[in-house]
Amino acid sequence: MNIARYVEDEAVRRTLRDVDGLGTEATRAGMLETLINRGYLVREGQAMRSTRIGRA
């Protein structure tokens, strides 16, 4: 929720605010698992970090 506050690019930030972030609470967990499985995110304790591929 409120992912826009973590984005530096103003155009992307506006888009995320307009569409209300990364899906509903029901779909967000599945989306995050997909990103982890594809190598875009990794878990570090309770945090999630983007990988080099994810940032590209």
N, C-alpha and C positions, 0 to 999 in steps of 0.2 A: 504494500500500500504506500502511496505517496512517493513512488520511485523517482518522480521528477526532481525532488530535492537533491538527489545524488548525481544528476546529470549536469555537466558543464556547458554543453552546447545548447544555446538558447532556443534554437528552432526545434530541436528534439524535446527539450523541456516543455515547450508550449504544446507540442503534439501529445506528449504523455499526460499533461494536465487536461487537455481537451477530451482524451479518450479514457480518462480516469485510471491510468496506470496499466498494470500487467494482468488484465483479466479479473474475474471474480475470485473470491476466496476459494470457491469450489474448484476452479480450474488452475489456480496459481501453483499449487503443489505439483500437479502433473507437468506443468510447463517447466518448472524448476528442475524436476527429475530428468526431463528430456534434455535440458541444457547441460546437466551434469553428465548424463550418459554420452552426450556428443562431445564432451571435452571442453565446453565453453565456460563452465563453472567448476569450482572445487569447494568442498567443505573444509573449513579450518575451525575446529571447535564448534561454536554456535554460529559462526559467521560464514558467509559465502563470499568467495573471491573469484573474480574473473581470471581466466587463464590468458596466456599470450594470444591464443587463437580467438578467445572470446572478445578480447579488446580489438583485435584486427577486424 
